[in-house]
Amino acid sequence: MKERIFMIKVAIEHTDNYRLESVKKALMECFKDIGYQDSNPFEKLVHPGDKVFIKPNWVASRWRESCPHTDSLYCVITHPNVIEAVADFAAEALKGEGEIIIGDNPSIDADFDELMAYTKIERIKNKYDVPVTIMDLRPLVCDKLKNYGKKDLMVSHKGDPCGSVKINLGRESLLYGIDPSRFRGVFDEREDTVAAHTGETQLYTFSRSLYDADVYISIPKLKTHQKVGATLNLKGLVGSIADKNQLVHWQVGYPEIHGDEYPTKEAYEESKKAKVTHRGAWPGNDTIWRMVADLYKGMLKKERRYFTVIDGIVAGEGQGPFCPTSKNANTLIASDSMLAADCVAVRYMGMDPQKIKYLNYFIGNNEYGIDLDAISVIDNSVMVPDFFSGKSRYLDFYVVEQWKDVKI
């Protein structure tokens, strides 16, 4: 079942701090803007007895030493007070029946215990009259950064206790019909990646606790991304996949040999000597956006209710997803359509959503997509006319040089 695509409302509200009361006040304004009631605002979204899965962006547990600068981790990951505020409203709507799960499949080198200690989000496990479970969905972890990318050196992890769900998109996949011989996933060992995307086998294995939930609430970070332009709800679905090696990130090589890892042979050769590489990090990567679009299609194969709150109080601009620069955008963006919220967020960052390939694919796509004219944007409780067609750069996020053409 696809999300509602007609007359979708997306709310933009503002707060300059992460105090829980400030976040909840801004969220209440969002709810009002999109037509949710003041009392028990999630009443129509969350029903007693539901399994509610809340997915933040927990991609990292510390600032990476390889980044060219040091900054706050909260320009990379979702702030815990936004998670707690959303969980408060969900628990209220459950009325003592059901459960809340908060989880993600972080980068394979993230230390989940460190992440929990840093965010202190486990404080809410006993806050409500429904059970709250916090999950690290990874079946494999990398305990030594030097082993990153080497599957045989990964450490087995319990992952999702409920197992997984396999979705084969077949001919519907945007990777269907592409020679898979150069496909590269998370690991150097590419056999599993190629096998998952050969012919009419176009396989994605979702974590079952997330996939089978009655309500999926996504809380991504408002952030730019070197490989796809922006990472929000749709790109965040990477964290829903149990088998990360099914996620095709690029095709090995450069265009002359049918790869899109680097733009030129020279860049490809130079990368072999570099300590820090940026493989697939350019707009000419014609592979990863297809994977992102596939994940959204895969999610929509099951009927569920959706909501999103994009955390842009402290946002990330520039070299995302791991090394952005903090931007005090003081913004929360909320909607019951992840796709509409992503289109609005990208435009609000000062970029053209039609130049973000995975969004452009869905704009005007009759089966899964959205008409930008059907999105009503309410900023600070005021309807914004011509939100997408206006010349304003809004928050005017900085993007790295290779992505400058996506800016308004």
C-alpha positions as CSV (number, residue, x, y, z in Angstrom):
1,M,0.0,0.0,0.0
2,K,1.4,3.4,-1.0
3,E,1.3,6.5,1.2
4,R,-1.4,9.1,0.5
5,I,-0.4,11.1,-2.5
6,F,-3.2,13.7,-2.7
7,M,-3.4,16.9,-0.7
8,I,-0.6,16.0,1.6
9,K,0.4,18.5,4.3
10,V,3.9,19.0,5.5
11,A,4.6,21.1,8.5
12,I,7.7,23.1,9.2
13,E,8.1,24.5,12.7
14,H,11.0,25.9,14.7
15,T,12.8,25.7,18.0
16,D,16.3,26.8,18.8
17,N,17.1,24.2,21.4
18,Y,16.6,20.5,22.2
19,R,14.9,20.8,25.6
20,L,12.2,18.2,25.7
21,E,9.5,20.7,26.4
22,S,10.7,22.9,23.5
23,V,10.7,20.0,21.1
24,K,7.2,18.8,22.2
25,K,5.8,22.4,21.8
26,A,7.2,22.6,18.2
27,L,5.7,19.2,17.5
28,M,2.3,20.2,18.8
29,E,2.5,23.1,16.3
30,C,3.3,20.6,13.6
31,F,0.4,18.4,14.5
32,K,-2.0,21.5,14.5
33,D,-0.6,22.5,11.0
34,I,-1.3,19.1,9.4
35,G,-4.7,18.7,11.1
36,Y,-4.0,16.4,14.0
37,Q,-6.0,17.2,17.2
38,D,-4.4,18.8,20.2
39,S,-5.5,16.1,22.6
40,N,-3.8,12.8,21.9
41,P,-2.5,14.0,18.5
42,F,-1.5,10.5,17.3
43,E,-5.0,9.0,17.9
44,K,-5.7,8.4,14.2
45,L,-2.2,7.2,13.6
46,V,-1.5,4.9,16.5
47,H,-4.2,2.6,17.9
48,P,-4.2,0.6,21.2
49,G,-2.5,-2.7,20.6
50,D,-0.3,-1.5,17.8
51,K,3.4,-2.3,17.4
52,V,5.0,1.1,16.8
53,F,8.5,1.1,15.3
54,I,10.5,4.4,15.7
55,K,13.5,4.6,13.5
56,P,16.1,7.4,14.2
57,N,19.3,8.0,12.3
58,W,21.9,6.2,14.4
59,V,24.5,5.8,11.7
60,A,27.5,6.5,14.0
61,S,28.4,6.3,17.7
62,R,31.3,8.8,17.6
63,W,32.8,11.5,15.3
64,R,35.0,9.8,12.8
65,E,38.7,10.5,13.1
66,S,39.0,10.4,9.3
67,C,36.8,13.5,8.9
68,P,38.7,16.7,8.0
69,H,37.2,18.6,11.0
70,T,35.6,17.8,14.4
71,D,32.0,18.7,15.1
72,S,29.0,17.6,17.2
73,L,27.7,14.1,16.7
74,Y,24.2,15.6,16.7
75,C,24.7,17.0,13.2
76,V,25.1,13.3,12.2
77,I,22.5,11.5,14.3
78,T,19.0,12.1,15.6
79,H,18.9,13.8,19.0
80,P,17.4,11.6,21.7
81,N,14.9,14.3,22.9
82,V,13.2,14.3,19.5
83,I,12.9,10.5,19.8
84,E,11.6,10.8,23.3
85,A,9.1,13.5,22.3
86,V,7.7,11.2,19.5
87,A,7.6,8.2,21.9
88,D,5.7,10.3,24.4
89,F,2.9,10.9,21.9
90,A,2.9,7.3,20.7
91,A,2.6,6.0,24.2
92,E,-0.2,8.3,24.9
93,A,-2.1,7.0,21.8
94,L,-1.5,3.3,22.7
95,K,-3.4,3.8,26.0
96,G,-1.5,1.0,27.8
97,E,-1.9,-1.6,25.0
98,G,0.8,-2.4,22.4
99,E,4.5,-1.8,22.3
100,I,7.1,0.7,21.1
101,I,10.4,-0.4,19.4
102,I,13.2,2.0,18.8
103,G,15.9,0.7,16.5
104,D,18.2,1.1,13.6
105,N,20.9,-0.8,11.6
106,P,23.8,1.6,12.1
107,S,27.0,1.7,10.2
108,I,28.7,-1.7,10.7
109,D,31.6,-0.1,12.6
110,A,29.4,1.8,15.1
111,D,29.6,0.8,18.8
112,F,26.0,0.5,20.0
113,D,26.8,0.5,23.7
114,E,28.8,3.7,23.1
115,L,25.8,5.1,21.2
116,M,23.5,4.3,24.1
117,A,25.8,5.8,26.6
118,Y,26.1,9.0,24.5
119,T,22.4,9.5,23.8
120,K,21.1,8.1,27.1
121,I,18.0,7.1,25.2
122,E,17.6,4.0,27.3
123,R,16.2,6.3,30.1
124,I,12.7,6.0,28.5
125,K,12.6,2.1,28.6
126,N,10.5,2.3,31.8
127,K,8.8,5.6,31.2
128,Y,5.5,4.4,29.8
129,D,2.7,1.9,30.5
130,V,3.7,-0.1,27.4
131,P,6.9,-2.0,26.9
132,V,9.7,-0.2,25.1
133,T,12.5,-2.1,23.4
134,I,15.6,-0.6,21.9
135,M,17.2,-2.6,19.1
136,D,20.5,-2.9,17.4
137,L,19.3,-4.6,14.2
138,R,22.7,-5.5,12.8
139,P,23.5,-9.3,12.4
140,L,27.1,-8.4,11.8
141,V,29.4,-5.8,13.3
142,C,32.9,-4.6,12.7
143,D,34.8,-4.4,16.0
144,K,38.1,-3.2,14.5
145,L,38.0,-0.3,11.9
146,K,40.9,-1.8,10.1
147,N,38.7,-4.8,9.1
148,Y,36.0,-2.6,7.6
149,G,34.7,-4.0,4.4
150,K,36.0,-7.5,5.0
151,K,33.1,-9.8,5.5
152,D,35.1,-12.8,6.9
153,L,36.5,-10.5,9.7
154,M,33.1,-9.3,10.9
155,V,31.7,-10.4,14.2
156,S,28.3,-12.1,14.4
157,H,25.7,-10.2,16.3
158,K,22.2,-11.2,17.4
159,G,20.4,-8.6,15.2
160,D,16.6,-8.5,15.1
161,P,15.3,-11.1,17.5
162,C,12.2,-11.5,15.3
163,G,14.3,-12.4,12.2
164,S,13.8,-10.9,8.8
165,V,11.5,-10.6,5.8
166,K,12.7,-11.1,2.2
167,I,11.2,-8.9,-0.5
168,N,12.0,-9.7,-4.1
169,L,11.2,-6.7,-6.4
170,G,12.0,-8.6,-9.5
171,R,11.4,-6.6,-12.7
172,E,10.1,-3.7,-10.6
173,S,13.6,-3.1,-9.2
174,L,15.4,-0.1,-10.8
175,L,18.5,-2.4,-10.8
176,Y,16.7,-4.9,-13.1
177,G,18.3,-5.1,-16.5
178,I,21.7,-3.7,-15.4
179,D,24.7,-6.0,-15.7
180,P,25.4,-6.8,-12.0
181,S,29.0,-7.9,-12.4
182,R,30.4,-4.6,-11.1
183,F,27.9,-4.2,-8.3
184,R,29.5,-3.3,-4.9
185,G,27.7,-3.6,-1.5
186,V,29.2,-3.1,1.9
187,F,31.9,-5.7,1.7
188,D,34.8,-6.3,-0.7
189,E,33.4,-9.8,-1.3
190,R,30.8,-9.0,-4.0
191,E,29.4,-12.4,-4.7
192,D,26.4,-12.0,-2.4
193,T,25.7,-8.6,-3.8
194,V,25.7,-9.8,-7.4
195,A,23.6,-12.9,-6.5
196,A,21.0,-10.7,-4.8
197,H,20.6,-8.6,-8.0
198,T,20.8,-10.9,-11.0
199,G,18.0,-11.1,-13.4
200,E,14.6,-11.4,-11.8
201,T,16.1,-11.9,-8.4
202,Q,16.2,-8.4,-6.9
203,L,16.3,-9.1,-3.2
204,Y,16.1,-7.0,-0.1
205,T,16.0,-8.5,3.4
206,F,14.2,-6.2,5.9
207,S,14.4,-6.5,9.7
208,R,11.1,-8.1,10.7
209,S,10.5,-6.0,13.8
210,L,10.5,-3.0,11.6
211,Y,8.8,-4.4,8.6
212,D,5.9,-6.0,10.4
213,A,5.1,-3.0,12.6
214,D,1.7,-1.5,12.4
215,V,3.1,2.0,12.5
216,Y,6.5,3.1,11.2
217,I,7.7,6.5,12.5
218,S,10.9,7.7,10.8
219,I,13.0,10.4,12.6
220,P,16.0,11.2,10.3
221,K,18.5,14.0,10.5
222,L,18.2,16.9,8.1
223,K,21.5,16.3,6.3
224,T,23.3,16.4,3.0
225,H,24.9,13.3,1.5
226,Q,27.9,12.9,-0.8
227,K,26.5,9.9,-2.7
228,V,22.8,10.9,-3.2
229,G,22.7,14.6,-2.4
230,A,20.5,14.4,0.7
231,T,19.8,11.7,3.3
232,L,16.4,11.8,5.0
233,N,13.5,9.3,5.1
234,L,14.0,7.3,1.9
235,K,17.8,7.1,2.1
236,G,17.4,6.3,5.8
237,L,15.7,3.0,4.8
238,V,19.2,1.6,4.4
239,G,18.9,1.1,8.2
240,S,15.9,-1.2,7.7
241,I,17.9,-3.8,5.8
242,A,19.4,-6.8,7.7
243,D,21.7,-8.0,4.9
244,K,23.7,-4.8,4.1
245,N,25.6,-6.5,1.3
246,Q,22.4,-6.5,-0.7
247,L,22.6,-2.7,-0.8
248,V,24.3,-1.8,-4.1
249,H,26.3,1.5,-3.5
250,W,28.1,1.8,-6.8
251,Q,29.5,-0.1,-9.8
252,V,33.2,-0.7,-9.6
253,G,35.4,1.5,-11.8
254,Y,34.6,4.6,-13.9
255,P,32.3,5.3,-16.9
256,E,34.7,4.2,-19.6
257,I,34.6,0.6,-18.2
258,H,30.9,0.9,-17.2
259,G,31.5,1.8,-13.6
260,D,30.4,4.8,-11.5
261,E,32.6,4.5,-8.5
262,Y,34.7,7.5,-9.7
263,P,34.2,10.0,-12.5
264,T,37.5,9.3,-14.3
265,K,40.2,6.7,-14.7
266,E,42.6,9.1,-13.0
267,A,40.4,9.5,-9.9
268,Y,40.0,5.7,-9.8
269,E,43.8,5.1,-9.9
270,E,44.5,7.9,-7.4
271,S,42.1,6.3,-4.9
272,K,44.2,3.2,-4.7
273,K,46.9,5.3,-2.9
274,A,44.6,7.4,-0.7
275,K,44.1,6.8,3.0
276,V,40.5,8.1,2.9
277,T,38.4,7.4,-0.3
278,H,35.1,8.7,-1.4
279,R,33.9,5.9,-3.6
280,G,30.6,6.6,-5.4
281,A,30.5,10.1,-3.9
282,W,29.5,12.1,-7.0
283,P,26.3,12.9,-8.9
284,G,27.3,10.6,-11.7
285,N,26.8,7.6,-9.4
286,D,23.8,6.1,-11.3
287,T,23.5,3.1,-9.0
288,I,22.9,4.1,-5.4
289,W,19.8,6.2,-6.1
290,R,18.2,3.2,-7.7
291,M,18.8,1.2,-4.5
292,V,17.2,3.9,-2.4
293,A,14.1,4.0,-4.7
294,D,14.0,0.2,-4.4
295,L,13.9,0.3,-0.6
296,Y,11.0,2.7,-0.7
297,K,9.1,0.4,-3.1
298,G,9.9,-2.5,-0.8
299,M,8.5,-0.8,2.2
300,L,5.3,0.0,0.4
301,K,4.6,-3.7,-0.3
302,K,3.1,-4.0,3.2
303,E,0.2,-2.0,4.5
304,R,1.1,0.1,7.5
305,R,0.7,3.7,8.8
306,Y,3.5,6.2,8.5
307,F,4.7,9.4,10.1
308,T,8.0,11.3,10.0
309,V,9.6,14.0,12.0
310,I,12.8,15.3,10.4
311,D,15.3,16.5,13.0
312,G,16.8,19.8,11.7
313,I,17.2,21.6,15.0
314,V,20.9,21.0,14.5
315,A,21.3,19.9,10.9
316,G,24.3,18.7,8.9
317,E,25.6,20.4,5.7
318,G,28.5,19.7,3.5
319,Q,30.3,16.4,3.7
320,G,27.5,14.1,4.9
321,P,26.7,11.5,6.0
322,F,29.6,11.1,8.4
323,C,31.5,14.4,8.2
324,P,29.0,17.2,7.8
325,T,29.3,20.6,9.4
326,S,26.7,21.6,12.1
327,K,24.0,24.0,10.9
328,N,21.7,25.5,13.5
329,A,18.6,25.2,11.3
330,N,16.3,25.3,14.3
331,T,13.8,23.2,12.3
332,L,11.4,20.3,12.6
333,I,9.6,19.0,9.5
334,A,6.6,16.6,10.0
335,S,4.2,14.8,7.8
336,D,2.4,11.4,7.4
337,S,4.2,11.0,4.0
338,M,7.9,10.3,4.1
339,L,8.2,11.1,0.3
340,A,6.4,14.5,0.6
341,A,8.5,15.3,3.7
342,D,11.7,14.5,1.8
343,C,10.8,16.6,-1.1
344,V,10.0,19.5,1.2
345,A,13.1,19.1,3.3
346,V,15.4,19.0,0.2
347,R,13.8,22.2,-1.2
348,Y,14.0,23.8,2.3
349,M,17.7,23.0,2.3
350,G,18.0,25.1,-0.9
351,M,18.2,22.2,-3.3
352,D,16.0,21.2,-6.2
353,P,14.3,17.9,-5.4
354,Q,14.0,17.1,-9.1
355,K,17.8,17.1,-9.2
356,I,18.0,14.5,-6.4
357,K,17.6,11.3,-8.6
358,Y,15.8,9.1,-6.2
359,L,13.2,11.9,-5.5
360,N,12.9,12.8,-9.1
361,Y,12.0,9.2,-10.0
362,F,9.0,9.4,-7.7
363,I,7.9,13.0,-8.7
364,G,5.0,12.4,-11.1
365,N,5.4,8.6,-11.0
366,N,1.8,7.4,-11.1
367,E,2.3,4.1,-9.3
368,Y,4.4,5.2,-6.3
369,G,5.0,8.8,-6.7
370,I,3.8,12.3,-5.8
371,D,2.8,15.5,-7.5
372,L,4.7,18.5,-6.0
373,D,1.6,20.6,-6.6
374,A,-0.4,18.4,-4.3
375,I,1.8,19.1,-1.3
376,S,0.7,21.9,1.1
377,V,3.6,23.3,3.0
378,I,2.8,25.1,6.3
379,D,5.8,27.0,7.8
380,N,5.4,28.4,11.2
381,S,1.6,27.9,10.9
382,V,1.4,29.9,7.7
383,M,0.7,28.3,4.3
384,V,3.6,28.9,1.9
385,P,2.4,29.5,-1.7
386,D,4.6,28.3,-4.5
387,F,6.9,26.6,-2.1
388,F,8.7,24.6,-4.8
389,S,8.6,27.0,-7.6
390,G,9.7,30.1,-5.7
391,K,13.2,31.4,-6.0
392,S,14.0,31.4,-2.3
393,R,17.0,29.4,-1.2
394,Y,15.3,29.0,2.3
395,L,18.0,27.6,4.6
396,D,20.6,27.5,1.8
397,F,22.6,24.5,2.9
398,Y,26.2,24.2,1.8
399,V,27.0,21.2,-0.4
400,V,30.4,19.9,-1.5
401,E,31.6,21.1,-4.8
402,Q,30.6,18.1,-6.9
403,W,27.0,18.6,-5.8
404,K,26.7,22.3,-6.5
405,D,24.4,21.9,-9.5
406,V,21.6,20.6,-7.3
407,K,21.3,23.9,-5.5
408,I,18.6,26.4,-6.4
